[in-house]
Amino acid sequence: MSGPVAVVTPWYPSSQLPFRGAFVQAMTEATAPGTTSFTVYHCDSWVARLSAEQDAEITAAFRALMPAAGVPSKTVGGADLVTVPVPMPRALPFAEQAQRAADALKVALGGRPLDAEVVHAHVGLLGGLPALRNMRPGSRLFVTEHATFLDRMLAEPDGHAGYAEVLAACEAFFVVGDELREQLTTAFPEHADKLRPIANPIDFATPRAEPVKTLHRWLFVGGLIERKGVTWLLEAFAACRRQEPALTLTLVGEGELRGRLAARAEELGVAEAVTFAGALSPVEALSLMREHDVLVHPSRYETFGVVVIEAAAAGMPVIVTRCGGPEQTLAGIESDAGQLIEVEEDSAAIVAGYEQLRDRFPDGMDLDRARRVLADRFGYQAVARQHHEAWFAPQSRP
């Protein structure tokens, strides 16, 4: 065993938001075994519209109460979880959000540094800066970047400066996709040698009870927001269902478009075939994957696309856009795993993708092969090994 390890993250599943930070939870479950101790510090932003006076009063109350409230609970992989509420007025610049998280973590720690030889942060600014501000001398800092809004953080001068500080201090900076690596290499060419590809870990341990026999039960998992392409998904579903009345669609997630989607389903005459499941925990979402026939994921942009690999792990084919991450993660097994389609601002590509997949299913694909290949790339053991080799290998400090 090696350790101890501390993880600092702005996202982790909670009772209020059970799906946010599922990838951090998966990383914890994969990497915590094999360490002497593993503690996740979730700097949970509590965002509200606050006046300056209200902000000061809430911050003072937090500082008084947090030292008595930060009791660890158990989470996956035998790790400890410490939730650190971060009072946060709306619309703060990213660097100020990161500094507030750093200050809140310091209060939660009672002014003492993180008691860990290895500190791993999620997201360079929102997790990396709080981790860096609370590390003890001699600890080793590692960061995983998977934020789809990296460009917005780097566009802020203070955000750019914060990233530069974290990159200078860390031993390795992991990125989950080529797009993120390119953005960071362009912004910080002097630190390009620290950037390493590493995947979000996916659980391949639970097999499907029965193989997929038809492609009737469509599933979407993600935010009900424009970037995920859900408006075009609903239009495509309605078009396909006019030809195949047995089709159903389950939407897992919440977002600003839910009301509009429900109204549009009524207009299209498919409301009885569309289920809004709401935000579910990762366990519940994975269970639904093993009960549905095909994941349809028409996102406009993804840095990795965890849900696509989770679907393959659950033994279901996917229809997914070439939106950044999926064409990398599915490289070499595209036709075995499902159907890749272009990002288009209409429903035609989704309809055509479904028809092409339906016409060659099941003989024109190999879901078992896709699952084996992806487990070797992104399974818990594979990703944990990469993390442990980086964390605990003897190497010179930067």
C-alpha positions in Angstrom: 0.0 0.0 0.0 1.0 3.6 -0.6 -0.4 6.9 0.6 -2.0 8.9 2.2 -3.8 10.7 -0.6 -6.1 13.8 -0.4 -8.4 14.7 -3.2 -9.7 18.3 -3.6 -12.7 18.7 -5.9 -15.5 21.3 -6.6 -17.9 18.5 -7.5 -19.0 15.2 -5.8 -22.4 13.5 -5.8 -24.7 14.7 -3.0 -28.3 14.1 -2.0 -29.3 17.4 -3.7 -27.2 16.8 -6.9 -26.7 13.0 -7.1 -25.2 13.1 -10.6 -22.8 16.0 -10.4 -19.2 14.8 -10.0 -19.9 11.2 -10.7 -16.6 10.9 -12.5 -14.8 12.1 -9.3 -16.6 9.4 -7.4 -15.6 6.8 -9.9 -12.0 7.9 -9.7 -12.2 7.6 -5.9 -13.7 4.1 -6.1 -11.0 3.0 -8.5 -7.9 4.6 -6.8 -8.6 4.6 -3.1 -8.0 0.8 -2.7 -4.3 0.3 -2.3 -3.6 3.5 -0.3 -3.1 3.8 3.4 -5.7 6.5 3.6 -7.7 8.5 1.1 -9.8 11.6 1.9 -11.9 13.5 -0.5 -12.5 17.2 0.3 -15.6 18.4 -1.6 -15.6 22.2 -1.8 -19.3 22.5 -2.4 -20.3 25.9 -3.7 -23.5 27.1 -2.1 -24.6 29.8 -4.6 -27.1 32.5 -3.9 -27.9 36.1 -4.7 -26.4 37.9 -1.8 -25.8 41.5 -0.8 -22.4 42.4 0.5 -23.8 42.5 4.0 -25.5 39.1 3.7 -22.3 37.7 2.2 -20.2 38.9 5.2 -22.7 37.6 7.7 -22.9 34.2 6.1 -19.1 33.9 5.8 -18.7 34.8 9.5 -21.2 32.2 10.5 -19.5 29.6 8.3 -16.1 30.4 9.9 -17.6 29.9 13.3 -19.5 26.7 12.6 -17.3 24.8 10.1 -14.6 23.6 12.5 -17.2 21.6 14.4 -19.1 20.5 11.3 -16.4 19.0 9.1 -16.8 15.4 10.3 -15.7 12.8 7.6 -18.2 10.3 6.3 -17.4 7.1 4.4 -17.7 7.1 0.6 -16.8 4.6 -2.1 -13.6 2.6 -2.1 -13.3 2.9 1.7 -12.4 6.6 1.3 -13.4 9.4 3.7 -15.5 12.3 2.4 -15.4 15.8 4.0 -18.0 18.2 2.6 -16.8 21.8 2.8 -19.6 24.3 2.1 -18.4 27.4 0.2 -20.7 30.4 0.5 -20.7 31.9 -3.0 -22.5 34.9 -4.4 -23.7 34.5 -7.9 -21.6 35.4 -11.0 -18.2 35.6 -9.3 -15.2 35.4 -11.6 -13.6 31.9 -11.6 -10.5 32.9 -9.8 -12.5 34.4 -7.0 -14.6 31.3 -6.8 -11.3 29.3 -6.4 -10.0 31.6 -3.7 -13.2 31.3 -1.7 -12.9 27.5 -1.9 -9.3 27.8 -0.8 -10.3 29.9 2.2 -13.2 27.6 3.1 -11.0 24.6 3.0 -8.4 26.3 5.3 -11.2 26.9 7.8 -12.4 23.3 7.6 -8.8 22.1 8.2 -8.5 24.4 11.2 -5.6 26.2 9.6 -3.5 23.0 9.3 -2.3 21.8 5.9 -3.7 18.8 4.1 -2.2 15.7 5.8 -1.2 13.8 2.7 1.9 13.0 0.7 -0.1 13.1 -2.5 -2.7 15.8 -3.2 -4.8 15.3 -6.3 -7.1 18.1 -7.5 -10.0 18.0 -10.0 -10.1 21.0 -12.4 -7.0 23.1 -12.5 -8.4 26.3 -11.1 -11.5 25.4 -8.9 -9.8 22.4 -7.3 -6.1 23.0 -8.1 -5.8 26.4 -6.5 -7.6 25.4 -3.2 -5.3 22.3 -3.0 -2.2 24.3 -3.7 -3.1 26.9 -1.0 -3.6 24.2 1.6 -0.7 21.8 0.9 2.1 21.1 3.3 5.7 21.5 2.1 7.0 18.4 0.4 3.7 17.1 -0.8 3.2 16.2 -4.4 0.4 17.9 -6.4 -1.4 16.3 -9.3 -4.4 17.6 -11.2 -7.0 16.2 -13.6 -8.7 18.6 -16.0 -12.1 17.7 -17.5 -14.0 21.0 -17.5 -15.9 21.8 -20.7 -15.6 25.5 -19.8 -11.8 25.6 -19.6 -11.7 28.3 -22.3 -13.8 30.6 -20.2 -11.6 30.2 -17.2 -8.5 30.9 -19.2 -10.1 33.9 -20.8 -10.1 35.7 -17.4 -6.7 37.2 -16.6 -6.8 36.1 -13.0 -8.0 32.7 -14.1 -5.1 32.4 -16.5 -2.7 33.4 -13.8 -4.2 30.9 -11.4 -3.7 28.1 -13.9 -0.1 29.2 -14.5 0.5 29.0 -10.7 -1.0 25.5 -10.4 0.9 24.2 -13.5 4.2 25.5 -12.2 3.6 23.7 -8.8 2.2 20.4 -9.9 4.2 17.3 -10.8 1.8 16.2 -13.6 -1.4 17.6 -15.1 -3.7 15.0 -16.5 -6.2 15.8 -19.3 -9.0 13.6 -20.4 -9.0 14.7 -24.1 -6.9 16.1 -26.9 -9.0 19.3 -27.0 -8.1 20.2 -23.4 -4.5 19.4 -24.0 -4.4 21.7 -27.0 -6.0 24.5 -25.1 -3.5 24.2 -22.2 -0.5 23.7 -24.5 -1.4 26.9 -26.4 -1.9 28.9 -23.2 1.1 27.5 -21.3 3.7 26.1 -23.8 6.4 26.2 -21.1 4.5 23.5 -19.1 3.5 21.3 -22.1 5.8 18.5 -20.8 3.6 18.2 -17.7 0.4 17.5 -19.6 -0.5 13.8 -19.8 -3.5 12.0 -21.1 -5.4 10.0 -18.5 -9.0 8.8 -18.7 -11.9 9.0 -16.4 -12.3 5.4 -14.9 -15.4 3.4 -15.9 -16.9 0.4 -13.9 -17.1 -2.7 -16.2 -17.7 -5.1 -13.3 -21.5 -5.5 -13.6 -22.6 -7.4 -16.7 -26.0 -7.0 -18.4 -28.6 -9.7 -17.5 -29.7 -10.2 -21.1 -28.2 -8.9 -24.4 -30.0 -6.1 -26.3 -32.4 -7.6 -28.7 -34.0 -4.6 -30.3 -33.3 -0.8 -30.4 -36.7 0.3 -29.2 -35.9 1.8 -25.8 -33.9 5.0 -26.2 -32.0 6.5 -23.3 -30.3 9.9 -22.8 -28.2 10.7 -19.7 -27.0 14.2 -19.1 -28.1 17.8 -18.6 -31.2 19.0 -20.3 -29.4 21.9 -21.8 -28.7 23.2 -25.3 -25.1 21.9 -25.4 -26.3 18.3 -25.0 -28.5 18.5 -28.2 -31.6 17.3 -26.4 -34.0 19.5 -28.5 -32.8 17.7 -31.6 -32.9 14.4 -29.9 -36.6 14.8 -29.1 -37.4 15.9 -32.7 -35.5 12.9 -34.0 -37.3 10.5 -31.6 -40.7 11.8 -32.8 -39.7 11.3 -36.5 -38.4 7.8 -35.9 -41.5 6.9 -33.8 -43.8 7.8 -36.6 -42.3 4.8 -38.4 -41.8 2.6 -35.3 -44.6 3.2 -32.7 -42.8 0.8 -30.3 -40.1 3.3 -29.6 -39.8 5.0 -26.2 -37.4 7.6 -24.8 -36.1 8.1 -21.3 -34.4 11.3 -20.4 -32.2 11.1 -17.2 -31.1 14.5 -15.9 -32.3 18.0 -15.1 -31.8 21.4 -16.8 -33.3 24.6 -18.1 -35.0 22.9 -21.1 -37.1 20.4 -19.2 -40.3 22.4 -19.4 -39.8 23.2 -23.0 -39.1 19.6 -23.8 -42.2 18.4 -22.1 -44.3 20.9 -23.9 -42.8 20.0 -27.3 -43.3 16.3 -26.6 -47.0 17.1 -26.2 -47.0 19.1 -29.5 -45.3 16.2 -31.3 -47.8 13.7 -29.9 -45.1 11.5 -28.2 -45.6 12.6 -24.6 -46.9 9.1 -23.6 -43.7 7.6 -24.9 -41.2 10.1 -23.2 -40.2 9.6 -19.6 -38.5 12.4 -17.6 -36.6 10.5 -15.0 -35.0 13.5 -13.4 -31.5 13.6 -11.8 -30.5 10.2 -10.6 -27.5 8.8 -8.7 -24.8 7.1 -10.8 -25.9 3.7 -9.5 -29.5 4.4 -10.6 -28.4 5.8 -14.0 -26.2 2.7 -14.7 -29.1 0.4 -13.7 -31.3 2.1 -16.4 -28.5 1.6 -18.9 -28.7 -2.1 -18.4 -32.5 -1.9 -18.9 -32.5 0.2 -22.1 -31.5 -0.7 -25.7 -29.5 2.2 -27.1 -27.9 5.4 -25.7 -28.5 8.5 -27.9 -26.0 11.2 -27.0 -26.1 14.1 -29.5 -23.9 16.5 -27.5 -22.4 19.6 -29.2 -19.1 19.3 -27.3 -17.5 16.8 -24.9 -14.0 16.7 -23.5 -14.3 12.9 -22.8 -17.9 11.7 -22.7 -18.1 9.4 -19.7 -21.7 8.4 -20.3 -20.8 6.9 -23.7 -18.3 4.5 -22.2 -20.7 3.7 -19.3 -23.3 2.7 -21.9 -20.8 0.4 -23.6 -19.9 -1.0 -20.2 -23.6 -1.7 -19.7 -23.7 -3.7 -22.9 -25.7 -1.2 -25.0 -24.9 0.3 -28.4 -24.5 4.1 -28.7 -25.5 6.8 -31.2 -23.1 9.6 -30.4 -21.9 12.8 -32.1 -18.3 13.4 -33.1 -18.2 16.2 -30.6 -14.6 16.0 -29.3 -14.2 13.2 -26.8 -16.2 10.2 -28.3 -14.3 9.9 -31.5 -11.1 9.5 -29.4 -12.5 7.2 -26.8 -14.1 4.9 -29.4 -11.2 5.0 -31.8 -10.8 1.7 -33.6 -14.1 0.3 -32.4 -16.6 2.8 -33.7 -18.7 0.4 -35.7 -18.5 -2.3 -33.0 -19.8 0.1 -30.3 -22.5 1.8 -32.3 -22.9 4.7 -34.7 -21.0 8.0 -34.7 -22.8 11.0 -36.3 -21.9 14.5 -37.2 -22.8 17.5 -35.0 -25.6 19.2 -36.9 -28.1 21.8 -35.8 -31.1 19.7 -36.8 -32.4 16.3 -36.2 -31.5 14.7 -39.5 -28.2 13.3 -38.4 -29.7 11.6 -35.4 -32.5 10.1 -37.5 -30.0 8.8 -40.1 -27.7 7.5 -37.4 -30.5 5.5 -35.9 -31.6 4.1 -39.2 -28.1 3.1 -40.1 -27.5 1.4 -36.7 -30.9 -0.4 -36.9 -30.2 -1.7 -40.3 -27.0 -3.4 -39.3 -28.0 -4.5 -35.8 -26.9 -6.9 -34.4 -24.7 -8.7 -37.0 -22.9 -5.6 -38.2 -21.4 -4.7 -34.8 -19.6 -6.5 -31.9 -20.6 -5.1 -28.5 -18.6 -7.7 -26.7 -15.4 -6.7 -28.5 -16.1 -3.0 -27.9 -16.6 -3.7 -24.2 -13.3 -5.6 -23.9 -11.3 -3.0 -25.6 -12.9 -0.2 -23.6 -12.3 -2.0 -20.3 -8.6 -2.3 -21.2 -8.5 1.5 -21.9 -10.8 2.9 -19.2 -11.6 0.2 -16.6 -11.0 0.8 -12.9 -7.8 -1.3 -12.8 -6.3 0.3 -15.9 -6.9 3.9 -14.7 -6.0 3.2 -11.1 -2.7 1.7 -12.2 -1.8 4.9 -14.1 -2.7 7.1 -11.1 -0.7 5.0 -8.6 2.3 4.8 -10.9 2.3 8.6 -11.2 1.5 9.3 -7.5 4.0 7.0 -5.9 6.8 6.6 -8.3 10.0 8.2 -7.0 10.8 11.2 -9.1 12.3 14.6 -8.8 10.2 17.5 -7.5 9.5 20.3 -9.9 
